[in-house]
Amino acid sequence: MQKRIPGLMIAATALVAAHAAIAAAPGAAAPAFAITDTAGKAVRLADYRGKYVVLEWTNPECPFVRKHYDSGNMQGLQKEWGAKEVVWLAVNSTNESHSEFKSPAEMGGWMRAQGAMPAATLLDATSATGRAYGARTTPHMFVVDPAGKVIYAGAIDDKRSANPADAKTANNYVRAALTEALAGKPVSVASTTPYGCSVKY
């Protein structure tokens, strides 16, 4: 009987992980959250009901994240869609027990040094929100519509590399999803496989 317990625990863990991934799948309601930003303010997804929201999972230690910041790609997207009243939230779900965890001052300082322009940078220090969304990589992108439903989940683009030069020629799935959605069209590519570094849970 005791030999079966580890297997049951693994199965239960897999079930929880699968449920989390399904919860943030396109067409599903985006999991609610309240996370403190780098300025110490609580930010809730519910605060932005009625607006499009982009969730960008990030980690400054990841070369795939640096690809998009070193190239200016991520900052450009943040500025472009922020000007169209899309709320862009950068989320760092690195657990506070991990060596790559950044304090609010460190994370805020890094984002300022990049010239980043999200509406807020959120520190998910317990990793609870990352797990609720099934965030697997940095970056991992989600687009939430004004009704609170996920309309895109997956990779930022189709160039699965850490080379900053590739960002300029890539097909950007986030831009495509937002362009279609804001034009009142269904999102033609609603789900892709994310790429990047593992989220440090």
Beta strands, then each sheet from edge to edge (+ up, - down):
strand 1: 34-36
strand 2: 42-44
strand 3: 53-57
strand 4: 87-92
strand 5: 120-123
strand 6: 137-138
strand 7: 141-144
strand 8: 150-154
strand 9: 197-198
sheet 1: 1+ 2-
sheet 2: 5+ 4+ 3+ 7- 8+
sheet 3: 6+ 9-
end
